[in-house]
Amino acid sequence: MTEPSPDFDLIRQIHTVLVLHFVEGVKQSEIAAKLNLSTSKVNRLIAQGRRLGMVQIDIKSP
C-alpha cells in the first residue's frame, strides 16, 4: 500500500483544524496545544482552508 500524498495529509490537517475551530468552537491556542502545533501554524491553516473554499458560513434570518 502506498503512503498518503503530502497534499492529502495537509488537507486532512486543515480539515481537522477547521472542524475544531468552527464546529466545536475550540480556540486556536487550544487547537495548537492539542495538535502539537504553533498558534501561528493553526492560524495559517485556517487561512489556507478559507482560501481553498473549505469554509462556508451561512447565516439565515428568520
CHARMM internal coordinates of N, CA and C (Angstrom, degrees):
IC EDIT
DIST 1 N 1 CA 1.4473
DIST 1 CA 1 C 1.5263
ANGL 1 N 1 CA 1 C 108.93
DIST 1 C 2 N 1.3112
ANGL 1 CA 1 C 2 N 118.29
DIHE 1 N 1 CA 1 C 2 N 141.41
DIST 2 N 2 CA 1.4623
ANGL 1 C 2 N 2 CA 121.43
DIHE 1 CA 1 C 2 N 2 CA -177.32
DIST 2 CA 2 C 1.5233
ANGL 2 N 2 CA 2 C 111.22
DIHE 1 C 2 N 2 CA 2 C -87.25
DIST 2 C 3 N 1.3260
ANGL 2 CA 2 C 3 N 114.78
DIHE 2 N 2 CA 2 C 3 N 157.24
DIST 3 N 3 CA 1.4593
ANGL 2 C 3 N 3 CA 121.36
DIHE 2 CA 2 C 3 N 3 CA 176.67
DIST 3 CA 3 C 1.5242
ANGL 3 N 3 CA 3 C 109.48
DIHE 2 C 3 N 3 CA 3 C -72.08
DIST 3 C 4 N 1.3469
ANGL 3 CA 3 C 4 N 118.12
DIHE 3 N 3 CA 3 C 4 N 147.01
DIST 4 N 4 CA 1.4720
ANGL 3 C 4 N 4 CA 119.69
DIHE 3 CA 3 C 4 N 4 CA 175.23
DIST 4 CA 4 C 1.5240
ANGL 4 N 4 CA 4 C 109.90
DIHE 3 C 4 N 4 CA 4 C -62.93
DIST 4 C 5 N 1.3108
ANGL 4 CA 4 C 5 N 115.87
DIHE 4 N 4 CA 4 C 5 N 147.06
DIST 5 N 5 CA 1.4612
ANGL 4 C 5 N 5 CA 119.34
DIHE 4 CA 4 C 5 N 5 CA -179.66
DIST 5 CA 5 C 1.5272
ANGL 5 N 5 CA 5 C 110.07
DIHE 4 C 5 N 5 CA 5 C -70.73
DIST 5 C 6 N 1.3376
ANGL 5 CA 5 C 6 N 117.10
DIHE 5 N 5 CA 5 C 6 N 153.67
DIST 6 N 6 CA 1.4691
ANGL 5 C 6 N 6 CA 119.99
DIHE 5 CA 5 C 6 N 6 CA 178.75
DIST 6 CA 6 C 1.5208
ANGL 6 N 6 CA 6 C 112.10
DIHE 5 C 6 N 6 CA 6 C -58.69
DIST 6 C 7 N 1.3346
ANGL 6 CA 6 C 7 N 116.84
DIHE 6 N 6 CA 6 C 7 N -33.79
DIST 7 N 7 CA 1.4631
ANGL 6 C 7 N 7 CA 119.66
DIHE 6 CA 6 C 7 N 7 CA 179.07
DIST 7 CA 7 C 1.5291
ANGL 7 N 7 CA 7 C 110.54
DIHE 6 C 7 N 7 CA 7 C -64.05
DIST 7 C 8 N 1.3246
ANGL 7 CA 7 C 8 N 116.85
DIHE 7 N 7 CA 7 C 8 N -42.09
DIST 8 N 8 CA 1.4593
ANGL 7 C 8 N 8 CA 120.56
DIHE 7 CA 7 C 8 N 8 CA 178.35
DIST 8 CA 8 C 1.5211
ANGL 8 N 8 CA 8 C 110.24
DIHE 7 C 8 N 8 CA 8 C -62.91
DIST 8 C 9 N 1.3239
ANGL 8 CA 8 C 9 N 116.73
DIHE 8 N 8 CA 8 C 9 N -43.80
DIST 9 N 9 CA 1.4673
ANGL 8 C 9 N 9 CA 120.47
DIHE 8 CA 8 C 9 N 9 CA 179.17
DIST 9 CA 9 C 1.5238
ANGL 9 N 9 CA 9 C 111.16
DIHE 8 C 9 N 9 CA 9 C -61.77
DIST 9 C 10 N 1.3238
ANGL 9 CA 9 C 10 N 117.06
DIHE 9 N 9 CA 9 C 10 N -40.87
DIST 10 N 10 CA 1.4635
ANGL 9 C 10 N 10 CA 121.07
DIHE 9 CA 9 C 10 N 10 CA 179.38
DIST 10 CA 10 C 1.5254
ANGL 10 N 10 CA 10 C 110.48
DIHE 9 C 10 N 10 CA 10 C -65.61
DIST 10 C 11 N 1.3308
ANGL 10 CA 10 C 11 N 117.38
DIHE 10 N 10 CA 10 C 11 N -45.81
DIST 11 N 11 CA 1.4619
ANGL 10 C 11 N 11 CA 120.87
DIHE 10 CA 10 C 11 N 11 CA 179.75
DIST 11 CA 11 C 1.5252
ANGL 11 N 11 CA 11 C 110.23
DIHE 10 C 11 N 11 CA 11 C -61.99
DIST 11 C 12 N 1.3197
ANGL 11 CA 11 C 12 N 116.86
DIHE 11 N 11 CA 11 C 12 N -39.77
DIST 12 N 12 CA 1.4640
ANGL 11 C 12 N 12 CA 120.97
DIHE 11 CA 11 C 12 N 12 CA 177.91
DIST 12 CA 12 C 1.5274
ANGL 12 N 12 CA 12 C 110.98
DIHE 11 C 12 N 12 CA 12 C -63.75
DIST 12 C 13 N 1.3321
ANGL 12 CA 12 C 13 N 116.65
DIHE 12 N 12 CA 12 C 13 N -40.78
DIST 13 N 13 CA 1.4593
ANGL 12 C 13 N 13 CA 120.81
DIHE 12 CA 12 C 13 N 13 CA 178.51
DIST 13 CA 13 C 1.5318
ANGL 13 N 13 CA 13 C 110.65
DIHE 12 C 13 N 13 CA 13 C -65.75
DIST 13 C 14 N 1.3290
ANGL 13 CA 13 C 14 N 116.40
DIHE 13 N 13 CA 13 C 14 N -43.65
DIST 14 N 14 CA 1.4673
ANGL 13 C 14 N 14 CA 120.47
DIHE 13 CA 13 C 14 N 14 CA 177.05
DIST 14 CA 14 C 1.5242
ANGL 14 N 14 CA 14 C 109.56
DIHE 13 C 14 N 14 CA 14 C -59.70
DIST 14 C 15 N 1.3297
ANGL 14 CA 14 C 15 N 117.13
DIHE 14 N 14 CA 14 C 15 N -46.44
DIST 15 N 15 CA 1.4655
ANGL 14 C 15 N 15 CA 121.55
DIHE 14 CA 14 C 15 N 15 CA -179.63
DIST 15 CA 15 C 1.5284
ANGL 15 N 15 CA 15 C 110.86
DIHE 14 C 15 N 15 CA 15 C -58.48
DIST 15 C 16 N 1.3162
ANGL 15 CA 15 C 16 N 116.71
DIHE 15 N 15 CA 15 C 16 N -45.05
DIST 16 N 16 CA 1.4640
ANGL 15 C 16 N 16 CA 121.04
DIHE 15 CA 15 C 16 N 16 CA 179.69
DIST 16 CA 16 C 1.5219
ANGL 16 N 16 CA 16 C 110.97
DIHE 15 C 16 N 16 CA 16 C -59.87
DIST 16 C 17 N 1.3327
ANGL 16 CA 16 C 17 N 116.53
DIHE 16 N 16 CA 16 C 17 N -45.81
DIST 17 N 17 CA 1.4643
ANGL 16 C 17 N 17 CA 121.18
DIHE 16 CA 16 C 17 N 17 CA -179.89
DIST 17 CA 17 C 1.5247
ANGL 17 N 17 CA 17 C 110.58
DIHE 16 C 17 N 17 CA 17 C -64.33
DIST 17 C 18 N 1.3316
ANGL 17 CA 17 C 18 N 117.11
DIHE 17 N 17 CA 17 C 18 N -43.14
DIST 18 N 18 CA 1.4653
ANGL 17 C 18 N 18 CA 120.84
DIHE 17 CA 17 C 18 N 18 CA -179.21
DIST 18 CA 18 C 1.5249
ANGL 18 N 18 CA 18 C 111.56
DIHE 17 C 18 N 18 CA 18 C -63.55
DIST 18 C 19 N 1.3208
ANGL 18 CA 18 C 19 N 117.38
DIHE 18 N 18 CA 18 C 19 N -42.79
DIST 19 N 19 CA 1.4675
ANGL 18 C 19 N 19 CA 120.61
DIHE 18 CA 18 C 19 N 19 CA 179.37
DIST 19 CA 19 C 1.5245
ANGL 19 N 19 CA 19 C 110.21
DIHE 18 C 19 N 19 CA 19 C -64.18
DIST 19 C 20 N 1.3267
ANGL 19 CA 19 C 20 N 116.64
DIHE 19 N 19 CA 19 C 20 N -46.45
DIST 20 N 20 CA 1.4642
ANGL 19 C 20 N 20 CA 119.23
DIHE 19 CA 19 C 20 N 20 CA 179.04
DIST 20 CA 20 C 1.5298
ANGL 20 N 20 CA 20 C 111.26
DIHE 19 C 20 N 20 CA 20 C -59.36
DIST 20 C 21 N 1.3292
ANGL 20 CA 20 C 21 N 116.57
DIHE 20 N 20 CA 20 C 21 N -43.14
DIST 21 N 21 CA 1.4563
ANGL 20 C 21 N 21 CA 120.45
DIHE 20 CA 20 C 21 N 21 CA -174.45
DIST 21 CA 21 C 1.5302
ANGL 21 N 21 CA 21 C 112.64
DIHE 20 C 21 N 21 CA 21 C -76.28
DIST 21 C 22 N 1.3288
ANGL 21 CA 21 C 22 N 117.06
DIHE 21 N 21 CA 21 C 22 N -53.46
DIST 22 N 22 CA 1.4618
ANGL 21 C 22 N 22 CA 120.39
DIHE 21 CA 21 C 22 N 22 CA -172.27
DIST 22 CA 22 C 1.5194
ANGL 22 N 22 CA 22 C 114.26
DIHE 21 C 22 N 22 CA 22 C -87.35
DIST 22 C 23 N 1.3164
ANGL 22 CA 22 C 23 N 118.68
DIHE 22 N 22 CA 22 C 23 N -33.14
DIST 23 N 23 CA 1.4567
ANGL 22 C 23 N 23 CA 120.85
DIHE 22 CA 22 C 23 N 23 CA -177.80
DIST 23 CA 23 C 1.5265
ANGL 23 N 23 CA 23 C 110.81
DIHE 22 C 23 N 23 CA 23 C -90.01
DIST 23 C 24 N 1.3251
ANGL 23 CA 23 C 24 N 116.03
DIHE 23 N 23 CA 23 C 24 N -46.92
DIST 24 N 24 CA 1.4652
ANGL 23 C 24 N 24 CA 119.50
DIHE 23 CA 23 C 24 N 24 CA -176.09
DIST 24 CA 24 C 1.5248
ANGL 24 N 24 CA 24 C 112.98
DIHE 23 C 24 N 24 CA 24 C -91.83
DIST 24 C 25 N 1.3379
ANGL 24 CA 24 C 25 N 117.57
DIHE 24 N 24 CA 24 C 25 N -10.93
DIST 25 N 25 CA 1.4556
ANGL 24 C 25 N 25 CA 120.95
DIHE 24 CA 24 C 25 N 25 CA 175.93
DIST 25 CA 25 C 1.5229
ANGL 25 N 25 CA 25 C 114.95
DIHE 24 C 25 N 25 CA 25 C 74.48
DIST 25 C 26 N 1.3133
ANGL 25 CA 25 C 26 N 117.40
DIHE 25 N 25 CA 25 C 26 N 24.78
DIST 26 N 26 CA 1.4675
ANGL 25 C 26 N 26 CA 121.44
DIHE 25 CA 25 C 26 N 26 CA -179.05
DIST 26 CA 26 C 1.5305
ANGL 26 N 26 CA 26 C 109.12
DIHE 25 C 26 N 26 CA 26 C -81.08
DIST 26 C 27 N 1.3202
ANGL 26 CA 26 C 27 N 116.43
DIHE 26 N 26 CA 26 C 27 N 136.86
DIST 27 N 27 CA 1.4634
ANGL 26 C 27 N 27 CA 121.14
DIHE 26 CA 26 C 27 N 27 CA 179.04
DIST 27 CA 27 C 1.5231
ANGL 27 N 27 CA 27 C 110.90
DIHE 26 C 27 N 27 CA 27 C -68.90
DIST 27 C 28 N 1.3244
ANGL 27 CA 27 C 28 N 115.15
DIHE 27 N 27 CA 27 C 28 N 152.06
DIST 28 N 28 CA 1.4611
ANGL 27 C 28 N 28 CA 120.38
DIHE 27 CA 27 C 28 N 28 CA -178.60
DIST 28 CA 28 C 1.5246
ANGL 28 N 28 CA 28 C 111.74
DIHE 27 C 28 N 28 CA 28 C -57.43
DIST 28 C 29 N 1.3050
ANGL 28 CA 28 C 29 N 117.68
DIHE 28 N 28 CA 28 C 29 N -40.62
DIST 29 N 29 CA 1.4677
ANGL 28 C 29 N 29 CA 120.49
DIHE 28 CA 28 C 29 N 29 CA -179.88
DIST 29 CA 29 C 1.5286
ANGL 29 N 29 CA 29 C 111.39
DIHE 28 C 29 N 29 CA 29 C -64.69
DIST 29 C 30 N 1.3401
ANGL 29 CA 29 C 30 N 116.93
DIHE 29 N 29 CA 29 C 30 N -35.59
DIST 30 N 30 CA 1.4600
ANGL 29 C 30 N 30 CA 120.97
DIHE 29 CA 29 C 30 N 30 CA 178.25
DIST 30 CA 30 C 1.5317
ANGL 30 N 30 CA 30 C 110.76
DIHE 29 C 30 N 30 CA 30 C -71.17
DIST 30 C 31 N 1.3388
ANGL 30 CA 30 C 31 N 116.36
DIHE 30 N 30 CA 30 C 31 N -38.30
DIST 31 N 31 CA 1.4643
ANGL 30 C 31 N 31 CA 120.57
DIHE 30 CA 30 C 31 N 31 CA 176.52
DIST 31 CA 31 C 1.5270
ANGL 31 N 31 CA 31 C 109.43
DIHE 30 C 31 N 31 CA 31 C -62.05
DIST 31 C 32 N 1.3272
ANGL 31 CA 31 C 32 N 115.58
DIHE 31 N 31 CA 31 C 32 N -43.69
DIST 32 N 32 CA 1.4642
ANGL 31 C 32 N 32 CA 120.63
DIHE 31 CA 31 C 32 N 32 CA -179.61
DIST 32 CA 32 C 1.5261
ANGL 32 N 32 CA 32 C 110.62
DIHE 31 C 32 N 32 CA 32 C -58.59
DIST 32 C 33 N 1.3151
ANGL 32 CA 32 C 33 N 116.42
DIHE 32 N 32 CA 32 C 33 N -46.01
DIST 33 N 33 CA 1.4633
ANGL 32 C 33 N 33 CA 120.00
DIHE 32 CA 32 C 33 N 33 CA 179.93
DIST 33 CA 33 C 1.5277
ANGL 33 N 33 CA 33 C 111.28
DIHE 32 C 33 N 33 CA 33 C -65.95
DIST 33 C 34 N 1.3237
ANGL 33 CA 33 C 34 N 116.44
DIHE 33 N 33 CA 33 C 34 N -41.97
DIST 34 N 34 CA 1.4655
ANGL 33 C 34 N 34 CA 121.71
DIHE 33 CA 33 C 34 N 34 CA -177.77
DIST 34 CA 34 C 1.5292
ANGL 34 N 34 CA 34 C 112.29
DIHE 33 C 34 N 34 CA 34 C -65.24
DIST 34 C 35 N 1.3535
ANGL 34 CA 34 C 35 N 116.43
DIHE 34 N 34 CA 34 C 35 N -38.06
DIST 35 N 35 CA 1.4620
ANGL 34 C 35 N 35 CA 120.88
DIHE 34 CA 34 C 35 N 35 CA -176.22
DIST 35 CA 35 C 1.5242
ANGL 35 N 35 CA 35 C 113.19
DIHE 34 C 35 N 35 CA 35 C -101.01
DIST 35 C 36 N 1.3399
ANGL 35 CA 35 C 36 N 116.23
DIHE 35 N 35 CA 35 C 36 N 5.94
DIST 36 N 36 CA 1.4627
ANGL 35 C 36 N 36 CA 121.79
DIHE 35 CA 35 C 36 N 36 CA -179.80
DIST 36 CA 36 C 1.5334
ANGL 36 N 36 CA 36 C 111.77
DIHE 35 C 36 N 36 CA 36 C 58.19
DIST 36 C 37 N 1.3306
ANGL 36 CA 36 C 37 N 115.33
DIHE 36 N 36 CA 36 C 37 N 47.76
DIST 37 N 37 CA 1.4623
ANGL 36 C 37 N 37 CA 123.05
DIHE 36 CA 36 C 37 N 37 CA 178.02
DIST 37 CA 37 C 1.5228
ANGL 37 N 37 CA 37 C 107.97
DIHE 36 C 37 N 37 CA 37 C -123.53
DIST 37 C 38 N 1.3298
ANGL 37 CA 37 C 38 N 116.14
DIHE 37 N 37 CA 37 C 38 N 164.49
DIST 38 N 38 CA 1.4606
ANGL 37 C 38 N 38 CA 118.67
DIHE 37 CA 37 C 38 N 38 CA 172.79
DIST 38 CA 38 C 1.5286
ANGL 38 N 38 CA 38 C 108.52
DIHE 37 C 38 N 38 CA 38 C -80.44
DIST 38 C 39 N 1.3185
ANGL 38 CA 38 C 39 N 116.03
DIHE 38 N 38 CA 38 C 39 N 156.75
DIST 39 N 39 CA 1.4598
ANGL 38 C 39 N 39 CA 120.12
DIHE 38 CA 38 C 39 N 39 CA 178.00
DIST 39 CA 39 C 1.5204
ANGL 39 N 39 CA 39 C 110.81
DIHE 38 C 39 N 39 CA 39 C -62.06
DIST 39 C 40 N 1.3285
ANGL 39 CA 39 C 40 N 117.09
DIHE 39 N 39 CA 39 C 40 N -36.50
DIST 40 N 40 CA 1.4678
ANGL 39 C 40 N 40 CA 119.58
DIHE 39 CA 39 C 40 N 40 CA 179.21
DIST 40 CA 40 C 1.5320
ANGL 40 N 40 CA 40 C 110.97
DIHE 39 C 40 N 40 CA 40 C -67.61
DIST 40 C 41 N 1.3288
ANGL 40 CA 40 C 41 N 118.02
DIHE 40 N 40 CA 40 C 41 N -33.45
DIST 41 N 41 CA 1.4697
ANGL 40 C 41 N 41 CA 121.30
DIHE 40 CA 40 C 41 N 41 CA 176.60
DIST 41 CA 41 C 1.5305
ANGL 41 N 41 CA 41 C 109.61
DIHE 40 C 41 N 41 CA 41 C -65.67
DIST 41 C 42 N 1.3158
ANGL 41 CA 41 C 42 N 117.08
DIHE 41 N 41 CA 41 C 42 N -42.39
DIST 42 N 42 CA 1.4699
ANGL 41 C 42 N 42 CA 120.98
DIHE 41 CA 41 C 42 N 42 CA 177.59
DIST 42 CA 42 C 1.5227
ANGL 42 N 42 CA 42 C 109.44
DIHE 41 C 42 N 42 CA 42 C -61.20
DIST 42 C 43 N 1.3229
ANGL 42 CA 42 C 43 N 116.63
DIHE 42 N 42 CA 42 C 43 N -44.12
DIST 43 N 43 CA 1.4573
ANGL 42 C 43 N 43 CA 121.01
DIHE 42 CA 42 C 43 N 43 CA 178.64
DIST 43 CA 43 C 1.5254
ANGL 43 N 43 CA 43 C 111.15
DIHE 42 C 43 N 43 CA 43 C -60.43
DIST 43 C 44 N 1.3316
ANGL 43 CA 43 C 44 N 117.00
DIHE 43 N 43 CA 43 C 44 N -43.41
DIST 44 N 44 CA 1.4725
ANGL 43 C 44 N 44 CA 120.92
DIHE 43 CA 43 C 44 N 44 CA 178.56
DIST 44 CA 44 C 1.5245
ANGL 44 N 44 CA 44 C 111.58
DIHE 43 C 44 N 44 CA 44 C -65.23
DIST 44 C 45 N 1.3253
ANGL 44 CA 44 C 45 N 117.68
DIHE 44 N 44 CA 44 C 45 N -38.59
DIST 45 N 45 CA 1.4591
ANGL 44 C 45 N 45 CA 120.88
DIHE 44 CA 44 C 45 N 45 CA 178.34
DIST 45 CA 45 C 1.5310
ANGL 45 N 45 CA 45 C 111.22
DIHE 44 C 45 N 45 CA 45 C -64.74
DIST 45 C 46 N 1.3198
ANGL 45 CA 45 C 46 N 117.02
DIHE 45 N 45 CA 45 C 46 N -39.67
DIST 46 N 46 CA 1.4653
ANGL 45 C 46 N 46 CA 120.65
DIHE 45 CA 45 C 46 N 46 CA 176.58
DIST 46 CA 46 C 1.5242
ANGL 46 N 46 CA 46 C 110.18
DIHE 45 C 46 N 46 CA 46 C -64.08
DIST 46 C 47 N 1.3259
ANGL 46 CA 46 C 47 N 116.86
DIHE 46 N 46 CA 46 C 47 N -45.00
DIST 47 N 47 CA 1.4665
ANGL 46 C 47 N 47 CA 120.63
DIHE 46 CA 46 C 47 N 47 CA 178.71
DIST 47 CA 47 C 1.5291
ANGL 47 N 47 CA 47 C 110.84
DIHE 46 C 47 N 47 CA 47 C -62.25
DIST 47 C 48 N 1.3185
ANGL 47 CA 47 C 48 N 116.50
DIHE 47 N 47 CA 47 C 48 N -40.24
DIST 48 N 48 CA 1.4618
ANGL 47 C 48 N 48 CA 120.37
DIHE 47 CA 47 C 48 N 48 CA 179.57
DIST 48 CA 48 C 1.5250
ANGL 48 N 48 CA 48 C 110.49
DIHE 47 C 48 N 48 CA 48 C -66.47
DIST 48 C 49 N 1.3179
ANGL 48 CA 48 C 49 N 117.13
DIHE 48 N 48 CA 48 C 49 N -39.78
DIST 49 N 49 CA 1.4616
ANGL 48 C 49 N 49 CA 121.23
DIHE 48 CA 48 C 49 N 49 CA 176.84
DIST 49 CA 49 C 1.5198
ANGL 49 N 49 CA 49 C 111.54
DIHE 48 C 49 N 49 CA 49 C -61.28
DIST 49 C 50 N 1.3283
ANGL 49 CA 49 C 50 N 116.42
DIHE 49 N 49 CA 49 C 50 N -39.82
DIST 50 N 50 CA 1.4728
ANGL 49 C 50 N 50 CA 120.36
DIHE 49 CA 49 C 50 N 50 CA 176.32
DIST 50 CA 50 C 1.5237
ANGL 50 N 50 CA 50 C 110.49
DIHE 49 C 50 N 50 CA 50 C -63.61
DIST 50 C 51 N 1.3404
ANGL 50 CA 50 C 51 N 116.86
DIHE 50 N 50 CA 50 C 51 N -45.53
DIST 51 N 51 CA 1.4705
ANGL 50 C 51 N 51 CA 120.59
DIHE 50 CA 50 C 51 N 51 CA -179.74
DIST 51 CA 51 C 1.5238
ANGL 51 N 51 CA 51 C 111.72
DIHE 50 C 51 N 51 CA 51 C -62.15
DIST 51 C 52 N 1.3182
ANGL 51 CA 51 C 52 N 116.68
DIHE 51 N 51 CA 51 C 52 N -34.07
DIST 52 N 52 CA 1.4599
ANGL 51 C 52 N 52 CA 121.22
DIHE 51 CA 51 C 52 N 52 CA -179.35
DIST 52 CA 52 C 1.5346
ANGL 52 N 52 CA 52 C 112.59
DIHE 51 C 52 N 52 CA 52 C -80.65
DIST 52 C 53 N 1.3333
ANGL 52 CA 52 C 53 N 116.82
DIHE 52 N 52 CA 52 C 53 N -2.32
DIST 53 N 53 CA 1.4587
ANGL 52 C 53 N 53 CA 120.38
DIHE 52 CA 52 C 53 N 53 CA 179.38
DIST 53 CA 53 C 1.5186
ANGL 53 N 53 CA 53 C 113.77
DIHE 52 C 53 N 53 CA 53 C 79.00
DIST 53 C 54 N 1.3176
ANGL 53 CA 53 C 54 N 116.69
DIHE 53 N 53 CA 53 C 54 N 21.07
DIST 54 N 54 CA 1.4579
ANGL 53 C 54 N 54 CA 120.58
DIHE 53 CA 53 C 54 N 54 CA -178.48
DIST 54 CA 54 C 1.5343
ANGL 54 N 54 CA 54 C 112.16
DIHE 53 C 54 N 54 CA 54 C -84.35
DIST 54 C 55 N 1.3357
ANGL 54 CA 54 C 55 N 117.36
DIHE 54 N 54 CA 54 C 55 N -9.61
DIST 55 N 55 CA 1.4582
ANGL 54 C 55 N 55 CA 121.79
DIHE 54 CA 54 C 55 N 55 CA -178.96
DIST 55 CA 55 C 1.5255
ANGL 55 N 55 CA 55 C 109.18
DIHE 54 C 55 N 55 CA 55 C -113.76
DIST 55 C 56 N 1.3229
ANGL 55 CA 55 C 56 N 115.65
DIHE 55 N 55 CA 55 C 56 N 124.82
DIST 56 N 56 CA 1.4618
ANGL 55 C 56 N 56 CA 120.90
DIHE 55 CA 55 C 56 N 56 CA 174.26
DIST 56 CA 56 C 1.5160
ANGL 56 N 56 CA 56 C 106.95
DIHE 55 C 56 N 56 CA 56 C -131.44
DIST 56 C 57 N 1.3164
ANGL 56 CA 56 C 57 N 116.54
DIHE 56 N 56 CA 56 C 57 N 123.56
DIST 57 N 57 CA 1.4464
ANGL 56 C 57 N 57 CA 121.17
DIHE 56 CA 56 C 57 N 57 CA 178.63
DIST 57 CA 57 C 1.5127
ANGL 57 N 57 CA 57 C 107.24
DIHE 56 C 57 N 57 CA 57 C -111.26
DIST 57 C 58 N 1.3240
ANGL 57 CA 57 C 58 N 116.69
DIHE 57 N 57 CA 57 C 58 N 124.20
DIST 58 N 58 CA 1.4520
ANGL 57 C 58 N 58 CA 122.93
DIHE 57 CA 57 C 58 N 58 CA -175.46
DIST 58 CA 58 C 1.5167
ANGL 58 N 58 CA 58 C 109.19
DIHE 57 C 58 N 58 CA 58 C -123.00
DIST 58 C 59 N 1.3156
ANGL 58 CA 58 C 59 N 116.93
DIHE 58 N 58 CA 58 C 59 N 116.43
DIST 59 N 59 CA 1.4600
ANGL 58 C 59 N 59 CA 121.11
DIHE 58 CA 58 C 59 N 59 CA 179.17
DIST 59 CA 59 C 1.5194
ANGL 59 N 59 CA 59 C 107.50
DIHE 58 C 59 N 59 CA 59 C -115.89
DIST 59 C 60 N 1.3185
ANGL 59 CA 59 C 60 N 115.85
DIHE 59 N 59 CA 59 C 60 N 125.78
DIST 60 N 60 CA 1.4577
ANGL 59 C 60 N 60 CA 120.76
DIHE 59 CA 59 C 60 N 60 CA -178.55
DIST 60 CA 60 C 1.5103
ANGL 60 N 60 CA 60 C 109.77
DIHE 59 C 60 N 60 CA 60 C -114.21
DIST 60 C 61 N 1.2978
ANGL 60 CA 60 C 61 N 116.08
DIHE 60 N 60 CA 60 C 61 N 135.14
DIST 61 N 61 CA 1.4533
ANGL 60 C 61 N 61 CA 121.76
DIHE 60 CA 60 C 61 N 61 CA 178.49
DIST 61 CA 61 C 1.5258
ANGL 61 N 61 CA 61 C 108.67
DIHE 60 C 61 N 61 CA 61 C -89.33
DIST 61 C 62 N 1.3200
ANGL 61 CA 61 C 62 N 117.96
DIHE 61 N 61 CA 61 C 62 N 141.79
DIST 62 N 62 CA 1.4768
ANGL 61 C 62 N 62 CA 119.91
DIHE 61 CA 61 C 62 N 62 CA 179.71
DIST 62 CA 62 C 1.5279
ANGL 62 N 62 CA 62 C 111.38
DIHE 61 C 62 N 62 CA 62 C -66.90
END
COOR INIT
IC SEED 1 N 1 CA 1 C
IC BUILD
